[in-house]
Amino acid sequence: MPEDPQKPRLAAEIRHAVVEVAFIVFLFYSNLLMGEFNRTNGPGKTFAVALTDIFTIKNFAIAIIAASIGYVVFEYLRKKP
């Protein structure tokens, strides 16, 4: 039985989307972390405290939604003639 040539292509596109969304999420969290240290750099502010401040469910939801929208927009612009 011959393999479907669309399966490897679909898997590659999904992998590509996951990598791009993950990169956008990484940029989002790195921006939050830098902002956290610039905004409040008082005594006792450690890296661990900053991480617990930025890694919340709300921030994660915002990151995923924004990254998905960003991915769709950039794919549209990339494929636009």
C-alpha positions, 0 to 999 in steps of 0.5 A, a space after each residue: 500500500 503506497 504512503 500518502 504524500 500529503 502526510 509528511 507535508 502536513 506533519 512538516 507544516 504542523 511542526 513549522 507552525 508549532 516552532 513559530 508559535 513557540 518562538 513568538 511565545 518565547 519573545 513574549 515571555 522574554 519581554 515580560 521578564 525584562 519589563 519585570 526587572 526594569 519596573 520593579 528592581 527593589 531589594 529582594 527581587 530575584 530571578 525566581 521571584 520574577 519568574 513566578 510573577 510572569 508565569 501565570 495562566 493569564 499570561 500564558 493564555 495571552 501569549 498563545 492567543 497573540 502568537 497564534 494571531 501573529 502566526 496567521 498574519 505572518 503566514 498570510 503575508 508570506 504567501 501573499 503574491 
